[in-house]
Amino acid sequence: MKTVIKQKFWESIQEILIFLNEEAGEEFTEGFKNGIKDALLKIQNNPYHFAIEPHLETKKGLYRYLKYKKKWKIIFKILSNLLIILDIVHVKQNPNQIKKLKKKEV
């Protein structure tokens, strides 16, 4: 399955890393950053294993998420032969912001 990672995902990662570095320190930030690659590999290896994103429900369950470090969701979409990594958001993110991911897609 081909994988596409949206620019929004990388922008969010940058924002999170800046915040974490200021608030949680360098060691935690490095652990967060290093775990992203493993999380993306888990999604790529078995995308249907993960829960359907409740704020982006569709009849086919296209939108799913991996819970990362207990406080973050990596949200992705599964099409027939395409996996699209959309964004990473805090679990307490306003649901309206998550719903916008559906509209921002190309």
Residue pairs with C-beta under 8 A, 6 or more apart in sequence:
1 44
1 47
1 81
1 82
1 83
2 81
2 82
2 83
3 40
3 44
3 82
3 83
3 84
3 85
4 82
4 83
4 84
4 85
5 40
5 84
5 85
6 84
6 85
6 86
6 87
8 86
8 87
8 101
8 104
9 74
9 85
9 86
9 87
9 88
12 87
12 88
12 89
13 33
13 36
13 88
16 32
16 72
16 88
17 29
17 32
17 33
20 28
20 29
20 32
21 29
32 69
35 68
35 69
36 68
39 66
39 68
39 74
40 74
40 85
42 66
43 50
43 66
43 74
43 76
43 83
43 85
44 83
47 64
47 76
47 78
47 83
48 64
48 78
50 64
50 65
50 66
50 76
51 64
51 65
51 67
52 61
52 63
52 64
53 63
53 64
53 65
53 73
53 75
53 98
55 95
55 98
55 99
56 62
56 63
56 75
56 98
56 99
56 101
56 102
57 63
62 77
62 78
62 79
63 75
63 76
63 77
63 86
63 101
63 102
64 75
64 76
64 77
64 78
65 73
65 74
65 75
65 76
66 73
66 74
66 76
67 73
67 91
68 74
68 88
70 91
71 90
71 91
71 92
72 88
72 89
72 90
72 91
73 88
73 89
73 90
73 91
73 93
74 85
74 87
74 88
75 85
75 86
75 87
75 88
75 89
75 98
75 101
76 83
76 84
76 85
76 86
77 83
77 84
77 86
77 105
78 84
84 105
86 101
86 104
86 105
87 101
89 97
89 98
